[in-house]
C-alpha cells in the first residue's frame, strides 16, 4: 500500500469529506477519489461507503486509518533518523587509498581533523589495479584512486569523481648515477638500463611500455615491485631505474628524480565515492580537508 494513499484515508476519516481533504492537501476532489479507489483495489473489503452525499469510512476503513497513523509515525521517525545521520558531523568516515597516497596524506588528514574537531576517520590501504578502484566505494566512503592520462575515465554514471591533483612521474636513479647530471632525459637515454616495473595490470606498466616504444627497444624489466618505497630503496642501491611520482615520493637524498623530455608522464589522483555518500556532512568535511592538504 502506498503511504500517500493511507494518508488520504486517514485525512478522510478526520476531516469528514473528500472536499475537505482536497482543500487541505491542495489537490482536486477527483484526485482524492481516484487515489482512494486505487487504495480500495488493494483491500479485500470496502474501506469507504456513502452516508447520504458524503463518503465515509467503513469499520475496516477506520481500522486501516488508525494503522496509517502508525505508518506515518514510523516514516517520520525514519526520515528524521536519516536526516540526523546525514547531518551528524561526527559520524566516522572510511577512507581508502593506494600506498603512496596513504603514506603521504593519511597522517596529515588524521591530525588535521583531530585539531579541528572533525569527524574520526578509519583509514585503509588498498593496492589494486586501475579497473578495481571503482568497486572499493562499496566498502569505503572515500577512495583515493590514480589513473594515467590515457587510462579509461572512471565510470561517472555510478560514481562521484572529485579531482585531487595531477602528479608528474619521473625517472628515479641513484644520486651518483651517470645520468643524474642530465636534466631532462630522453627515453633513449634510459632504455638501456635495468628497470623496476609494477605488477601486470597496474597503471604504471603502460608508461614503461611507452618508454620502450619511444626508444625503439624493449626495456629490461628485472624486478616487479608495486610499493614505491620498496622500489625507491632498490633504486638507491643502484640495482635498477624506476618511475616514481613527483609529489608523493618520500624525499631521499640517495635518489635523483628526472623528467623525460620526449615523454612527459603523469597520473591523475582522484577521490571516488558513491554519489549519495557525499550527502553526509562528515564525509564532506573529510573530503574538503583532504583537498586542502593535497592542494
C-alpha positions, 0 to 999 in steps of 0.5 A: 500500500502506498503511504500517500494513499493511507494518508488520504484515508486517514485525512478522510476519516478526520476531516469528514469529506473528500472536499475537505481533504482536497482543500487541505492537501491542495489537490482536486476532489477527483484526485482524492477519489481516484487515489482512494479507489486505487487504495480500495483495489488493494483491500479485500473489503470496502474501506469507504461507503456513502452516508447520504452525499458524503463518503465515509469510512467503513469499520475496516476503513477506520481500522486501516486509518488508525494503522496509517497513523502508525505508518506515518509515525514510523516514516517520520521517525525514519526520515528524521533518523536519516536526516540526523545521520546525514547531518551528524558531523561526527559520524566516522568516515572510511577512507581508502587509498593506494600506498603512496597516497596513504603514506603521504596524506593519511597522517596529515588528514588524521591530525588535521581533523583531530585539531579541528574537531572533525569527524574520526576517520578509519583509514585503509590501504588498498593496492589494486589495479586501475579497473578495481578502484571503482568497486572499493566505494562499496566498502569505503566512503572515500577512495583515493584512486590514480589513473594515467592520462590515457587510462579509461575515465572512471565510470561517472554514471555510478560514481562521484569523481572529485579531482585531487591533483595531477602528479608528474612521474619521473625517472628515479636513479641513484644520486651518483648515477651517470645520468643524474647530471642530465636534466631532462632525459630522453627515453633513449637515454634510459632504455638501456638500463635495468628497470623496476616495473609494477605488477601486470595490470597496474597503471604504471606498466603502460608508461614503461611500455611507452618508454620502450616504444619511444626508444625503439627497444624493449626495456629490461624489466628485472624486478616487479615491485608495486610499493614505491618505497620498496622500489625507491630503496632498490633504486638507491642501491643502484640495482635498477631505474624506476618511475616514481611520482613527483609529489608523493615520493618520500624525499631521499637524498640517495635518489635523483628524480628526472623528467623525460623530455620526449615523454612527459608522464603523469597520473591523475589522483582522484577521490571516488565515492558513491554519489549519495555518500557525499550527502553526509556532512562528515564525509564532506568535511573529510573530503574538503580537508583532504583537498586542502592538504593535497592542494 
